[in-house]
């Protein structure tokens, strides 16, 4: 009976390690070249960079608008 349990445990370990090896090989990026894509917009560096640029441009427009509306200093 102990030999049978030992054989089952060893078989389980071998199967587990084989599956892990196959999974790691799939994550390696070989083959199709599809990388992990961001799940949400706030995970995407390009989205954040564009958002920051839009915010900066909006602030610049508001500053220019405020400068035009100020009366000349005397």
Buried (B, 14 or more C-beta within 10 A) or exposed (E): EEEEEEEEEEEEEEEEEEEEEEEEEEEEEEEEEEEEEEEEEEEBEEEEEEEEEEEEEEEEEEEEEEEEEEEEEE
